[in-house]
Amino acid sequence: MSRRCYKNKAHYSKVLKLIADNYYRLRQMLCPVVYGNYSGRSIEDIFSDTILLVSQDDEAVKIEADDELLKYFRYRFRMVEFQTINDSRQAREIAYADYLRLVKDPDGGDYETD
């Protein structure tokens, strides 16, 4: 589970009930085909993180209708998916020597790094 999605606060049972009632509908809508591997995290992991995030979200408590919850859950799912994909992409990038600062050796020899 991503630390970004976990908050050290209570879950709202009302939101969990709405998610449970619409679980299969959400799952069919958001991850009909299991694809992707983002640094060891699959789309199912992202779905689970979204459930956790939405169940602790103060905005989700205000939602009464199922359709509104589906829209809100889909929005949050896309957000978590985007963050996970970018985190995975960033972890795979090689910085080469961009982060190193080369300095001329005082003895007039080769270059060293700071």
Residue pairs with C-beta under 8 A, 6 or more apart in sequence:
1 45
1 48
1 49
1 52
2 41
2 49
2 80
2 83
2 84
2 87
4 83
5 49
5 50
5 52
5 53
5 80
6 52
7 53
7 56
9 56
10 56
11 52
11 55
11 56
12 55
12 56
12 57
12 60
12 61
14 61
15 54
15 55
15 57
15 60
15 61
15 63
15 69
16 55
18 63
18 66
18 69
19 26
19 51
19 54
19 55
19 69
19 73
21 66
22 66
22 69
22 70
22 73
25 70
26 47
26 70
26 73
26 74
27 47
29 70
29 74
30 43
30 47
30 73
30 74
30 77
31 43
31 44
31 46
31 47
34 42
34 43
34 44
35 43
36 42
36 43
36 85
38 46
38 84
38 85
38 87
38 88
39 84
39 87
39 88
39 91
39 92
41 84
41 88
43 81
45 84
46 77
46 80
46 81
46 84
47 77
49 80
49 84
50 73
50 76
50 77
50 80
53 76
53 80
54 60
54 72
54 73
54 76
57 76
59 72
60 69
60 72
63 69
63 72
100 113
100 114
101 113
101 114
102 111
102 112
102 113
103 111
103 112
103 113
103 114
104 111
105 111
105 112
